[in-house]
Amino acid sequence: LWRKVIYWIYNFFTMKLSIERQGEVVVFLAALLWGLSPVIIILSYSSLLPLTSLYLSTLLAAVFFGVVVLAKNKLVEIKDKEALKDIVKGTIIIGIFYYILFFFGLKYTSAGNAAIIALTETFFSYLFFNLWKKEHISWGHLAGCVLMLLGALIVLLPNFSKFQWGDVLVLAAAFIAPLGNFYQRRARRRVSSETIVFVRSVIAALAIFVISILIGERTSGPDISKSVWFLLINGIILFGVSKILWLEGIHRINVAKSSALSAVSPLFTLIFAWLILKQFPTLWQMLSILPMFAGMFLLSRNGRTEVIQKL
């Protein structure tokens, strides 16, 4: 039944759409779901430490998509050696190193600094996929990238403070993210999104668990039970479904455009924080809406953009 529901939702949003438009829609839906993630994570922190929450959520995603892979008879895809190499590379870069750099960066800088610097992923995606991989991007799409980045900066600018060593770690995380997306995108051309998420979640959950043990994080059954619903939402919906939508999106449109479109996620975070955590948006946050939606409009225009598929 759940497979039919997901299939119906997908067709409802993407029917009679071009491949590029389908990519834009699923990336937008991924951004919508991921906008809920900070709120759910904050709620889970009431009883769990950060890395514990992360590896448990990742483990739940691995279990869920392991069942999906078995149900859809796609376990055989793991035997695709070329795809497996790309999945492992993508997992090491994003699932492990990205989160390690970001986590330890947050220990030495403010959350505002980290969030602002993480937005440079859009810039690095443009450099990686347009200057190195030679994917075409129009001037309109480039303007859209700038406007999306501007809108996100307006949201976070009031929290900006002086440059610190933690900023360097977060900047390094943003720098390597496009390379991880490149490997995931290439793997998607050979195997399904479910297989990619399953393998990545298994490897990442194990690695993050080991790291949490090494740094001395401990948890108990009662602590986990207090946050079980948040972990389920985070693991299955946010770490699972949203990642599949993201992979399906970058399979259809270039990653630089996908990263810029997903920058609307802070807007959804503001809405969810207002509705769930009762944290009302500030004036600066409200001012960010105009450039964000202007950027979305420019990025959603097909124009003459072509996505060059490189194997």
Secondary structure, 3 states (H helix, E strand, C coil): CHHHHHHHHHHHHHCCCCHHHHHHHHHHHHHHHHHHHHHHHHHHCCCCCHHHHHHHHHHHHHHHHHHHHHHCCCHHHHHCHHHHHHHHHHHHHHHHHHHHHHHHHHHCCCHHHHHHHHCHHHHHHHHHHHHHCCCCCCHHHHHHHHHHHHHHHHHHHHHCCCCCHHHHHHHHHHHHHHHHHHHHHHHHCCCCHHHHHHHHHHHHHHHHHHHHHHCCCCCCHHHHHHCHHHHHHHHHHHHHHHHHHHHHHHHHCCHHHHHHHHHHHHHHHHHHHHHHHCCCCCHHHHHCHHHHHHHHHHHHCCCCCCCCCCC
